[in-house]
């Protein structure tokens, strides 16, 4: 998407192996694999020859050493994503160096070019190709040596440049070096972090900036960590003075695309009818979300220029820029001001880097100042004023002639479940309930159920009950997920024979029955946050009310305790009350934020561990009659 050395998760195998300088290419001995990594980036060298107008030629040389069977499989080929309308890829040389030193060169038959999946789905929105280089005779401890150039003849923005190099902690890396050679008169801002060293010198009319990273620590990154972009070693070079300047540059290209043509005005009037203000906004957003098919093209694959609103209306599909531009035009047609909001919607990255890094901007949504609302017309199932989880609590650039920075809201997001259960004299548990949600939790529920055929509903109930330790059957009904103008509710009915074995003393857990989320499992699996990295907790508030009618012929010896746990990370409240033969258990877990820095680890750990112990408490019954009565 931009001239960065890690171009995206889709090419993880490629990027994981990038690190090389020519001096290391001889025939180094096998790498000790104490870390257990699948491969090592022995060395990576990337040189940008940058012109003042933002065009450049990159020369990349890297050597990858597969260390395991998986490393052989994942790194035996290298792929580069190429936007053919903007850049040209040229393979200089590639070879496999066997452990015994024998060289197997890559031939023309080993290089393949194919259309990227995104371009197949939407050819008018992408010119992306994938260049795949297949290495012969790849085995453990061989060296995969490749040199190629990438000539960018069309910059994303005239006279502007933004490039990065970054090494994620879970990439076993030796030597990493990036060099930017540019006119001495070009004002380049640079920064490094995480162990990079940087030098700058001027030779004649050329400034030379070199960033080097040697043997960075190798760590496994836990799955609940925020995106590595927030903490990995990184070098940034850019001509943009600040993030607002990027918004200004985008708007200069995008503004004309939001023109309210007669066709756009007619369409807006048809959609809104007699509605005005917020009601008109909701109707226009619902129409755009429902009628414009989203194709997932990142903003930069073919430039940062959206399709005109008229074009999108004609095609009825587009990428995020196209949907955003159309919605802005429709809102303008009804007298409602709106702005594009540039955002990182594709990863758990909740902070902008200090300097402009185009690589973390992969999405565009809409901001409506009058109502202080963000709208994502590509979300599919987010109701007006709600956002998908990937858009929540993110920094954004509000693009205009004088762009500003803002942040999307972190919530509110909630999951509310009310369940009534009855224990039968035969040991069966029967239940029925309702579930509804708000915020990104509502979006996730709608999205999941829209993909699920109704014929699968009974099987889903069985699976969900089994997660609660119950063997049972049932069914549920759900409102129309794609009707964003109405609340979304799920209603369920189920039965689980063999819930308990009638005896003198019975010990039971208060099960939640049919639930989209398992509170106990969530608490247990997230009770030990990372010591090294910020973690994400996309939860909001979970609230369960379970009303359990006890079997006749038993008295209660013990119920789950009531308790309140509060830390700087959030709270958990559990209340157990007994009304005759009915136990009501209320549980509410509330998290204050979507992501937490390392300094909040103790607060998170305390909250989750204590809440888990409360949630695991049991109900104890004693038989009072020789035989329970129905």
Buried (B, 14 or more C-beta within 10 A) or exposed (E): BBBBBBBBEBBEBBBBBBBBBEEBBEEBEEBEBEBEBBBBBBBBBBBBBBBEEBBBBBBBBBBBBBBBEEBBEBBBBBBBBBBBEBBEBEBEEBBBBBBEEEEBEBEEEBBEEEBBEBBEBBEBBBBBBBBBBBBBEBEBBBBBBBBBBBBBEEBBBEEBBBBBBBBBBBBBBBBBBBBBBBEEEBEBBBBBBBBBEBEEEEEEEBBBBBBBBEEBEBBEBBEBBBBBBBBBBBBBBBBBEBBBBBBBBBBEBBBEBBEBBEEBBEBBBEBBEEBEEBBBBBBBBBBBBEBBBBBBBBBBBBBBBBBBBBBBBEBEBBBBBBBBBBBBBBBBBBEBEBBBBBBBBBBBBBBBBEBBBBBBBBBBBBBBEEBEBBBBBBBBBBBBBBBBBBBBBBBBBBBBEEBBEBEBBBBEBBBBBBBBBBBBBEBBBBBBBBBBBBBBBBBBBBBBBEEBEEEEBBEBBBEBBEBBEBEBBBBBEBBEBBBBEEEBBBBBBBBBBEBBEBEEEBEBBBBBBBBBBBBBEBBBEBBBBBEBBBBBBBBBBBBBBBBBBBBBBBEEEEBBEEBEBEBBBBBBBBBBEEEEBBBBBBBBBBBBBBBBBBEBBEBBBBBBBBBBEBBEBEBBBBBEEEEBEE
